[in-house]
Amino acid sequence: MKIICEKCQGKYNVAEEKLPEGKQFGFTCPKCKHKISVTKARKPEVSTDEEIVFSLAGDEPKGDPSKKESPKKEGSKPSKKSPLRFDEEDSSKPSISFAEDESIYDASEKPFDFVEEDYETAMICESDPAIREKIKIALELMEYSITMAENTREALKNMRYHTYDLIVLNERFDTPNPDVNGILIYLNRLVMAERRKITLFLLTDRYRTMDPMEAYHRSANAVVNIKDIDRIDTILQKGLNDSSVFYKIFKEFLIQAGKI
């Protein structure tokens, strides 16, 4: 959604799909300090076969009332910060339960108060401070506005309110099993029109850098071996260029068809 300041005509981009429906939010124009208010109209809900459920722990679950829920133990208390949970009985499609209620909108949780038009954003999901700093320096030189996620919960909250242009994710970030990474599962379950907006670089110690087959297998735009982290600036630039070329004709077709 493009937002224009009434006072100074400054233009800003806000991801419309991340705005709370039927609620008003506002921010201060950084140019003239005018208070800008925006309200997104509420849309009818559309059911999907698969979804990642954001529900406040302790609330009644939404869904088919005919399905019986397992009884709760006596004396147990709901936690406001329930851990991210995976159902590994089906390893191909582990379920995610993230303790958040989407009806509760907290502007302080947004990763950015505003993003200027044509300004690109990136999120880093890496636990090692030294590696994280090298990635941060490379992205700053590329003039990205950066968010540093401390854990999976924080990363998912950030993506709830904002669609990032670029994400650098270590496959072992906040998980002992690199094949069951909560952020990667979330990204893989996005609708393709939304997922295509994000360029994902997957950090790994198992595959060689820029291996196209492994990138395809892990649903990433590019894989980066940790051993090559000192060349991360060059790798990021090459990966972005390759992704741009790959989608060039497709995006041109969408523009001609009036889709974007």
Secondary structure, 3 states (H helix, E strand, C coil): CEEECCCCCCEEECCHHHCCECCEEEEECCCCCCEEEEEECCCCCCCCCCCCEECCCCCCCCCCCCCCCCCCCCCCCCCCCCCCEECCCCCCCCCEEECCCCCCCCHHHCCCCCCECCCCEEEEECCCHHHHHHHHHHHHHCCCEEEECCCHHHHHHHHHHCCCCEEEEECCCCCCCCCCCHHHHHHHCCCHHHHCCCEEEEEECCCCCCCHHHHHHCCCCEEEEHHHHHHHHHHHHHHHHHHHHHHHHHHHHHHHCCCC
